[in-house]
């Protein structure tokens, strides 16, 4: 008890059930449990990929003995066998070419189309925009038969351009949708200031809108890279020449030839996985910036 000017006041203690000290202790214990659970989940998630990479440097006999996180000896013969003997390198470079071409054209055409829908005024703009979005509701396997007929009539079947064009077409609707919303969020005052300084519409698009859209470009780029790199079914429809097949088809061929040789198979899977991981790590900063910008917007 304490007194102030003769008045008796109760002493403030933190022994109560809802005291700040007890609440802080509970919150801290909860954070510790949450972080431990997330660390365990991360270890469980990373373990298969880590084992795949480690197994790619071991012989098939070592792999048969069981999981060895710290193998006594390592070899790169599996990579040489997968790359040269099984002609896996040809499939790899095919996928690199397809992925780079599709991603570049999707970003170029998607940003240009989205900027036109966001900033230009022309007759039937909304109708055309919703017609583009309507392709999102059409499943890609349902397009294979008419697509193959069109490719045959245009002499594009079993050609690389006949494979690239449908991939671009399937990625454009979602690309236009994402970029249109992003461009509409850019204040008009920024573009008006550039127009007053003498910049034409293309200069505004290329020098102002595109640099501001880096987070969206990174997001769409990664989505396009993943979808193109992992594409499998369309290649079987378009191509009849094995030399033009992408990586995922090559993996199936490789698995059939080296089904019981786990060392070369793990090496092939590692080769197929690492480029996608590298692309994500290179662009993750822009994705995080886009998420944070959306979180604090408005």
N, C-alpha and C positions, 0 to 999 in steps of 0.2 A: 504494500500500500504506500502511496505517496500523498503529500498534502501540498496544495497550492492555495495561498491566501486563506488558510484555515479549512479548506474543503478537502475531503478525503476522496481520492480517485483510485480506481482499481489499477493494478500493474498489468501492463500489456505483456502477454507471453505468447509464444509460438507453439504451445503444446496442444492447441486445438487440432481437430481433424482436418479442417480446411485452412490451416495456417499457410502463409507463403513459403516457409521453409519446407514443410511437408510436401506441398504441391510441387516445389522445385525438385525435391528428391525423387518423387514419383515420375516426374517428366524426364529427369535425367536417366533413371533406370529404364524407362520405356525407350529412350533414344539408344541406349546401349544394346538392349535386346533387338531393336530394329536394325541397327548397324551390323550386329553379329549375324542376324538372319540374312541380310542382304549380302554380306561377305560369303556366307555359305552357299547362297544361291548363285553368286558369281563364280565361285569355284566349281560348283556342279555344272554350270553352263559352259565354262571354259575347258573343262577336263576333256570332253570328246575331241575338240579341235586340237588341244595340246597333244593328246595321244596320237592323233592322226599325223601331226607334224613329226613327233618323235618316231613313230613307226615307219615313216617314210625314209628314215635314215638307218633302218635296221633290216637285216636279212629276213627272208620268210621264215627260216628256221628259228630265229630269235623271237619273232612274233608268235609262233606256235607255242613257245614256252610260257607265254603269258605277258601281262602288262609289265613293262620295264620302264619306269620313269627315268631311271639313270642307267642306260645301257652301258655295258662294258666296252663295246666298240660300235662305231658308226661308219656308214658308207654312203657315198653319193651315186653308187651304181644304179640304184632304183630310178633316179632322175634321168640318168643317161639312157637307160633302157626304155623308159616311158617316152622320152623326148625324141629319140632317134629310131630305135628299133621298132617301136609301135607307131611311128609317124604321128605322135601326139602333138608335136610342135606345129604341124600343118593345121590341125583343128584349132589350136590355140591362136595362131595368127589370123585365121579366118574370123574367129570371134572378136579379136581385137579390132579388126577392120570393120566388121558389122556394128559393133557397139559404138565405136568412135563416129562412124558415119551417121548412124541413126540418132545418137545423142546430139551431135552438132546440128543436124537438120531439124530435129524436133525443137531444140532451143531457139534456133533462128526463126523458123516458121511460126512456132508457138508464141514467142514474144511479139513478133510483128502482128500476127492476127489478134492477139489479146489487146495490144495497144490500140489497134484500129477499132475494136469493139468498145474499148474504154473511153477513147478520146474523140474519134471521128464521128461525124454525123452523116448518115446516108440512109437511103430508103430501104426499109425492111431489115434494119440492123438487128433488132431483137429476134425477128423470125429466123434469120440466118444463124444467129448465135444459138438459139434453142435447137435448131436442126443439127448443128455441130454437136451439142451435148446429147442429142438423141442417140448418137452412136455408142454412148456409154451403156445403154440398156440392151445392146445387141451382143450376145456372147460371141467371143472370137471363134470357137469351134463351129458355130452356126454359119459362119461366113466362108468356111473352107471350100465348099463345093462351088458356089458362084465365083469365089476368088480364083480358084484353080481354072475354071472355064475362061475367065477374063485373061489370066496370065497366058494361057495357051493361045488364045486368039490374038494377043498382042506379041506373041513370040517371046515372052518373058519367063516362061517356065524353065526351071533348071538354070536360072541366071542369078547373079548376085543382086542386080537391081530389082529383080522380081521378088527377092526376099526382103530387101531393105524397104521398099515402098510400103508394103502392108504393115511392117513394124512401125514406120512413121505414122501411118494412118491410124493405127490403134492407140498411139500415145498422144496424138494431138488434142483430142477432146478434153482430157483431164488437164493437159498443159495449158490450153486456152482458158479453161475455167479458173485455174490457180492464178495465172498471171493477170487476167482481167480484174479479179478482185484486188490484187496487189496494186495494179496501176491506178485503179479508181481511188485507192486510199492516198495516193500522192497529191498533195495540195496543188490546186490550179495555179496559185500564185507563183510557185517555182517555175512552172513552164511559161507563164505569162511574162515573167521577168526575162527569161531567155529569148522569148519572141521579140520583146522590146529591144533587146540588144542585137537583133538581126538574125537570130538562129531560125532556120526553117524547120518544118515539121520533122524531117529525118534527123537533123542535128539534135533536136529536143529528145527524140526517141533514143538515139544512139549515145548521146553524151550525158543525158540526165536520167531518163527513165531506166535504162539498162544498168548503170552503176548503182542506182537505188534499189534495184531488184536482185542484188547479189544473193540474199538469203533464199529467195524464191528460186533463183537459177540453180543454186546448190541443191535444194530439195528436189526439184524436178529432174536435175541432172542425175542424182543418185537413183531416183526411182526409175528413170529410163535406162541407166546402166544396168541395174539389177534385172529389170524385165528382159532386156535384150540379151544380156550375158547368160541368163538362165533359160532362154527360150529353147524349146525342144520340138514341139508338135508341128509348128509351121514349117520348120526345116524339112521334116519328113514329107510334107505335102508338096513343097516347092522343088526340092532338089532330088535328082536321081543320080547325080555324080558324087561319089563319096569324097572327092577332093575338095568340094565346095561346102561340105557340112560344117556346122559350128561346133563348139567345144562340147556342149552337152550331148550331142549325138555321138561325138568321138568318145566320150566317157562310156556310153553304152556299148559301143564297139570294143573299146578297150577292156571293159569288164567281161565281155564274152570271151575275149582271147586270153585274158590273164585272170580268170576267175579264182584260181587257187593260189595265185602269187600275190600275197597281200602287200609285200613291200613295194613293188611297182605300182599297184593299185593305190596305195596310200600316197605315193609320190604324185600320181596323176591327180588325185583329189586335192592335194595341197597346191599344185600348180593352178587348178581351177578356182581355188578359194582365195588365194592371196591377192590377186588383182582387185577383187571386189572390196576386200578389207582395206587395201591401200587407198582406194578411191574414197571410201567412207572416212577414213582418218584424215585425208587431205581436205575434205569439205565439211567436216563436222563443226568447225568453228562458225562457219556461215549458217549452218542449220540452227545452232544454239542461239546465234544472234537473231535469227528470224523468230524462234520461239519466244525469246525474251521480249522482242519488239511487239509481238502479238499479245504478250501477257500484260504489258504496261500501257498498251494503246488505249486511249480514251480515258 
